Amino acid sequence: MRRAMLWCLLILILAGVALVSAQDELLRNPSLDEGSFGAYTTRRGGTFPIYLPEGWNVWLAQQSGDYYNRSDRTTINPHPGPGPDPVQGNRAVNVSCGYVTCTAALYQQVSVSEGANLSASAYAQVKACNVAKDADNCGSAIESGSQTRIGIDPNGGTDPGDSDIIWSNWAQPHDQWKQMTVSATTTGTSATLFLYSTQANPADLNRTYWDSTSLKVGGEGGSNATPVPTAPPEVPFVVPQAPEPDGSLVHRVQPGDTVDSIAVAYGMSRSDVLALNANISDPRLIRLGQEIVIREVPENATGGVNLEAEVTDEPGSESTAEAGSPAEATPATAETAQPDQASGESVEVADAGSSSNPDTAATQAAATLTPAPVVEVADAMPASSLSTLNATVCVTVFNDTNQNRIQEPNEALLPGGGIALTTLADAQIIQNYETDGASEPHCFEELAAGGYLVAASAPQGYGLTSPDQFRVQAAAGTRLDVAFGAAEGVQVVAPPPADAGGVVDEVMAQDTNARPSPLQDLLSISGLVIFGLAGVVLIAGVGMTLFLRRR
């Protein structure tokens, strides 16, 4: 009999634990699923529909260029799998914006006690790549700049730009599910969980998947009194640039550069850089092509022009530069905010391709921007004269033997690669070119300022390790360098199939007011059923005990 009583108590304890566990979860529909929660609800129909799981809302960043943060071309759909399969339940959420970028945040507000510690987690996966010609697949590319993070607003706001939000570290979950976690301490009676995704560059496929979220009471807590998230232990790689003829040293900002990464490249601190560049009012915001002074003109130097000395940045006035710096006088267009990998802050960059490349100036990076040769005149060039300058796009194909998409000094140029340049506006072919492995970079000169598509194909027996195309924005008087990596024997990977249109049709056809099925009803009250059964078992056990004692 004692054994029977022990079994009864064990069942009761397990039922209580199950009930408490269910009550600890603060989120409604944490698995981003359907079923007892109801169908995904329609927020926007048409060509680019938005469907959200019950209990969740969405924030979309405002458009910042022809290809950046296009909320009007962003779709959000339930994703049943495969490619990828959901982590939990039958659905994940797919945030998609092919051929453009989109910055989006799914969020949910919950009621909490003031001063409570909260811990949150969520899984994300990204697929951002360009599908090569005649291929049916591509691997998610780091050049897209796709990244995700989650955050807790301790006072329950709905703006992911709120400085009170405690964010997790950035994650780059290319072609794999990765979990992010974060803790915070509430400052009010409500809190908000954000699932945040963004990209630096457009791609043919540009998708972020979310699944299996959680927000519970507990954890270490935290506030913005201590920096969260903590900075990664490394900064983006920067190739130091050569000194000017007058002995000064000026770094021209490349895609992915941050103030911290520039400082590390030249053996300086952030404070050193800011002390030499009083015109940088906010170290989080630098732009592509901007000139950062690393070393001023030596006192004993003769000749030359100090480009930085002619730059003004006073309130109410426009910055001007010497004739040798048209990129500074007319910054590249289509700028957008990109997270700073070293500090969790943002840097303004233009539409460019991949990360920096440690080789000569001609092949420093994929889609990097360098200024035109210095014009030897004493007076600054009027901004209006820039319209008479032409742009140049130079392209190389190199043997990426270690497949890291960066051209190392020992990685040679490849013959037999195909290169094509077309205009973005009307898809007009400017020129097709085949590399010879000796005379590259091949430069397309005398180009009008504007947007271009640079595409490449690998030589026979090779496969591209970098995206097969880059969209670039060529400014007047500037030169863009684009490098494509290829390696012997590389095979492209099959892309996941697009979410079937039938999924959306199925959602729209569902009656959201319809009563759930009996199985769904049973699942939705499973906690109560377990608790009731435990109570029955307990009462039966007590009764049996009393009966035996009377005997």
N, C-alpha and C positions, 0 to 999 in steps of 0.2 A: 504493500500500500504506500509505503514511503516513496518507493520508486515512481508510482503513479503520480503522487503529489509533486515530485521533482519535475516530472515531464510537464505537468500542468503549468508550473511556475516558469519553466523554460519557454513554453509556448507563449505565455503572457509577456515575458520580457522581450522576446523577438517581435511580437506584435507591437509592443510599445515603441521599440526602436524603429520599426518600419514607419509608424505613424509620426514619430518625432522627426525622422529623416525627411519625410514628405513635407512636413510643416516648415522645416528649416529653409527650404528653397524659396527665395523671395520672388523669383521671376515667374510670370505666367507664360506657359509654353516655352520652357527653356530649350527644348529640342528643336524649336522652329518647325514644328510638324503640323499635320492636320489630324483629323480623327475627332476625339472628344472635344478638342479646342475649336472645331469648326474648320471651314475651308479658308484658304488664303483670301484676303479681302482685296477688292479692286480699288486702287488709288488713281490709276490712270490707264485708259485704254488706248487704242490706236496702234500705230506702227511700233512705238516704243512703250509698251505697257509696264505698269508697276503693280505687282501683287505682293502683299505683305502677310506674313504669318500673324495670326490673331494675337493681340497683346503688344505688338511691336509697331514702331513708327520709323520714319526715315528723314534724314537731313541730307540735302545735296548742295554742294558748293556752287557758287555762281560762275557762269561762263567767263573765262579769262583769255580767250583767243579762239581762232577758227577750229582748233583741234584740242583745246584744253578745257577740262571741267564742263563738258557738254551734258548738263543735266537733262536737256531736251532729247538727247540720244542715249540716255541711260535706261536700261531695262532691268527689272527685278522680278524673278520668277522662282517658283518652287522647283527644286532640282531632285528628281528621284534616283539619279544615277543611271548607268555607270559613268565613269570618267568625270569626277570621282564618285564612288559610292558614299552615301551619307555615313557619318560617324555614329549617329544615334537616330533611331526612328526610321521613317520611310522617306523623309524629305530633308534636304539642305536648302539654303537660300543661295541663289546665283545672282550676283550683281554684275551686269555685263555692259560694256561700252566699246564695241569693236571699232577700230579705225580712229578713235579719239581717246581722250582720257576722261575719267570721272572721279571725283572725290566724294565719297558717300559715307554716311554713318547711320547704321541701324541703331535704334535706342529704345529703352523701356524704362519708365519711371516706376518706383516702388515706394511704399510707405515704410519708414524705419523710425527707430528711436534716436533722438539727438545724442551724439557722442558715442554711437555704436561703431565697432570695428566691422568692416565688411571685407570679404574676399570674393573675387570674381575670376572666372576663367571662360575661355571660348576657343574653338578650333577654327582655323582658316586655311585655305589653300588658294593659290593664284595660278592662272594660266594666261600668260602674256607673251605672244610671239607672232612672227610673220610666217605665213605658210609659203614655202618655196614653190616656184612654178612646177607644175606636174607632180607635186607632192600632196599627200593627204594628211600630213602630220607635221608638228613642230614642237620642240621642247621649250618650256617656259624660259624666257631669257632674262638675265640680270640687267641687260641694257634697258629694259622697259622701266626700271626703277619702281616696280610694283612692290608695295609693302603694306603691312597691316599692323594694327595695334588695338588694344582695348583700353577703356578708361572708365573711371567712376567719378561722377560729379557729386561731391558730398552734400551739396545743397539742392540737388534735384533739378538742375537746369536742363535745357534742351538745345543749347548751343555748344557744339564741340570746340569752339574757339575760346570758351571760358577759361581763364587762367587758373581757376580753382580745381580744374579736373586733374586727377591723378592718373597718369598714363603708364601702361606697361612699356617695356622696351619694344622698339620696332622689330618686326619679323619679316622675313622674305621667304614665305612658304611655297617656293616654286615646285609644282607637280607633286606636292605631298602635304598631308594634314599636319599642322603644327599647333600646339596649344600655347596660348598666352595667358598669363596670370597677373593680377594686380590687387593690392589691398589699399583701403582708405578708411578714414574715420569721418563719420557723418558730422555735419555742422548744422543740420536742420532735421525736420521730420520727414524728409523725402530724399531719395537718391536716384541717380540715373546711371545705367550701364550703357556705354557706347561701344559699338563694333565699327571701327574706322578703317577705311581702305583708300589708297591713292596710288597714282603712277606718275612717273616723270615724262614718259614719252608714249605716243600712240602706238598701237600694234593691231594687226589684223584680228587676232583673238585677244581679248582683254577682259578677263573674267576673275572675279573673286568669289569664293564659296565660303559660307559660314555655317557652323553647326555646333551642337552640343555645348550650349552656354550654361553658366551657373552664376548665381549671386546669393551668398549666404552670410549670416552673421558669424563673425569669427575672424581669425587671422591677426596679423601684426598691426593692422591699421596704417595710417600715414596721412600726411598733409603736405602741402607745398612749402611748408616751412623748411623741409629738407628736400633737395632736388629729386624729383621722381618724374620720369624714369632716370636711372643712372646712365651716364654716357657709356657707350661701348668702349672697350679697352684700346681700340684702334681708330684711326681716321682714314678717310678715302685717300688713296695714293695720289700724290701730286709729283709731276716731273719738274724739277727746278729749271727755270729758263735762263738764257744767257744774258750777260750784262749788256747795257746799251753802249754805243761808241764813246759816250762821254764818261764812262765809268760807273754810272748809276745802274741800279738794278730794279726793274719793274716787272711784276708778274701780271700777266693778262689772264683773267679768270676763264677757266675751262669748265665744261660740263661736270658736275659733281664736286667742284671745289668748294671748300668752306674756309672761313678765316682761320680756324684751327688747323685744318689740313695744310694750308699754305704756310702757316707758321712752322709746323713740324718739318716741312720740306726744306726750309731755309735755316733750320736750327734756331728758331726764334720762339717767343711766347706770344700769346694773343695780345697781351698788353704792348709788346714791342711793335707789333703790326699796327695797332690802333694809334699808338703814339706818332707813327710816321704818316698816318692817313687820317687827318682830322676831318676830312670830308665823309668818312664812314660814320654816319650818325647812329646806325644800328648794326652791330656785327652779325646779326642774323640774316641781313638782307644785302647781298651783293649780286651783281648781274653779270651775265655772260659777256666777255670782252672788256669788262671794267679793269682799269689799271691800278694795281696795288703796289705802292712804293715799298720796296724791300731795303734799298740802300740809296741815299741821296747822292747827288754829284759830289765827288771828292773836292776838297778845297783847292787842291793843286791841279785839278783837271783843266784842260784847255779845249775850247771848241765844244760842239755838241749842243743839244737843246734839252733842257729839263722839262720833260712833258708834264710832270705832275705839277710844276710850279705855275703853269698857266691854267690849271683847272680851278674853277670857282664853284662853291656850293653854298652860297648865301641864300637865306630865305628870300623868296620872291624873284630870284634870278635863275636863269638856265645855265647849266654847266657848259663850258666851252673848253676845247682842247686844241693843241697844236695840229698843224696840217697832217702830221704823221700819225694821228690817232683818230681817224674818222669813226672807228667803232665806239669811241667814248662820246663823240659829239652826237652820234645817232645810235643809241643802244639797239640791240637786236629786238625784233618784234616778237609777238606771241609769247610774252613772259608768263611764268606761272610759278607758284610756290612749291618748292621741293624740300622735304625734310632734311635737316642737317644731321648727317649720321653721327657726328661727333658730339653734338649737344642737344639733340632732340628738337632743334629749332629749324627755321626754314630759310632757304636761300633762293633767290630769284634766278631762274635759268631760262634759256630759250630752247626752241625745238631742236634738239641735237641727239646724237646717237648714243655711243657707248662710253666706257670709262677711259681714263688716261692711259697713255701708252709710253713706256720708258724707252724711247728710241730717239732718233733725230727729230728736228722741228717739223719736218715734212710728214712724219708718221707718229707724232706724239699721241694722238688719240683718234678714235673713231668719231667723225663729225665734230672736230674741235674748231674753234674760231680763233684765227690769228689776224692781226692788223695788216694792212697793206704797207709796202715799203714807205719809209719816211720821206716826205716831200721837203726838200731843203729850201724852205722859205721862212722868213722871220715872223710874219704875221699869221694869226690863226685863220684857217680857211672858213669862209662863210658857210653856214649849214646848207644854204640853197645850192652851193656848187656840188654837193655830194650827189645830186641827181645825175650828174654827168659821169660819175664813176661807175665802173662795171664790177661785178662780183666774179669770183673764181671758185670752182669746186674741184679739188684734187683727190684722186682715188687710188688705193693700192689693194692688192690681194697678196697676203703673206702666208707662209707655211706655219700654221699654229701647232707646232709639234707637241706642246704640253697642254693644248686645248683649253687655255685659260682666257682666250679671246683678247690677249694683250700681246703685241709684237715685242718680243725680247730681242736683244742685240744679235743673238745667234740665229734668229728665225728669218730666213731669206724670203725674197719676193718669189711669187709663183707665176710661171707662164701658163697660158691657156685658160685663164679665168675670164669670164664675160662680165662686162660692165655696161650698164645702160643708164642714161640720165633723161628723165622726162619732167615736164612741168606739172605741178599739182593742180593748177587752175583748170587746164584743158587737156591734160594727159598727152601733150605734144612731145614726141620723141626728139630730144636734142641731138643725141649721138649714141651709137653703139660702139664698143671698143673691146678688143681682146688683148689681155696683158701679155707682155713678152718676158717678164721677170727680170728686166734689166733697166728699162727706161722709166719705170714708174717712180714716183706717182704720176699718173696721167691726169692732166689738168684740163677741165672744161672752162675755157676762158671767154671773156667778152659776154658774160651772162647778165641779163637784166636782174635787178634786185627782185626777190620774191621767193616763193616756195618751190622746192624741187624734190623729186623722188629719185634716190640713187639706189639702183638694184644691182645685184651681182649673182653670178653662178660659178660654182667651183670647177676647177679643171677636172678632166676625166680621171677617175680613180680617187678623187678627193670629195669630201663633204664639208659644207660650211659649218664652222663652229660658232660663228656670230650670226645675228639675224641676216636674212638675205636682202634686206632693203632698209634704208633709213630715210625718213622725211627730214629735210633740212630747210632752214630759212636763211637765205643768203642776203646779207645786207650790202648796200652799196659800198664799194671800196674795201671789201674784206675778202678773205680767203678761208674756205672751209676744207678741212682735210678729213677724209673718210677712209677707214681701214677695215677690210673684210678678212677674217681669219678662216683658213681651211686646213683640214688635216686628212692624211691618207687613210682611207677605209672608213671614214665616219659615215654612219647611216642615219637618216632622219627617223624620228620616232613618230608613231601614229597619234594624231590629235584625238582627244575625246570627242565623241559625237556631240553635235549641238543639241541642246535641250529640245525635245520633240514639241512641235506646236500643239500636239494633242494634249499635253499636260495642261497648257493654258486653257484650251477649249474645255477640258474636263472640269477645271476649276470654275470657269464661267457658267457651265451648265449646272453646277450644283446649287441646290436651294439652301442658302445659309440659314434659313429658318426651319429647315427640316429637322425632325427629331433624330438624334444619333441612333445607330443600330443598337440592339440589345447587348452585343458584345462590347460596344463602346461605353454603354451605360454601366456595364459590369466593371470595366476597367476604371471608369471615372470614380466609382465608389469602392474600389478594391480596398483602400485603406480602412474605410468604415466596416467593410465586411470582415476583414482580418481582426479588427478591434472587437467586433461583436462576437465572432467565434471564440476569441480569447476569453471574453467575459463569460460566455456559456461554459467553456471548459473549466474556468476558475470556479464558477458556482457549483458545477458538477463535482469538482474535486473536493470542495469544502463539504458539500452534502455527503459525499462518500465517506469522508473522514469522520463526520459526526455519527453516521450510521454505524461505522465499525466500532467507535468508542462505546456506543450504547450496548453493543453485543458483548 
